[in-house]
Amino acid sequence: MIQSVQDPIEVLTVFSDGHAQPLRFRWRGKVVKVVKVTGEWVRKEGDSRVHYYSVLGESSDYFELAYDARKMQWTLAKVWLDGA
């Protein structure tokens, strides 16, 4: 089941050569380890360019993370819960 969330989150990220790699994030008190980044894209939203990442968590759930570089803020945009 796909759910739109739009929750602010904390993300442990490696920034290298102008590229961001999310490693894990905290959502609702739980730490989710990113097993694989399955997609990346950028969308212009108002004055910001928001970087989106589709990631696979270690529990086989998929998440859509958004990073607004102008605000330096991460958001959990959507979740696909396995078996939900």
Buried (B, 14 or more C-beta within 10 A) or exposed (E): EEEEBEEEBEBEBEEEEEEBEBEBBBBEEEEBEBEEBEEBEEEEEEEBEBBBBBBBBEEEBBBBBBBBEEEEBBBBBBBBBEEE
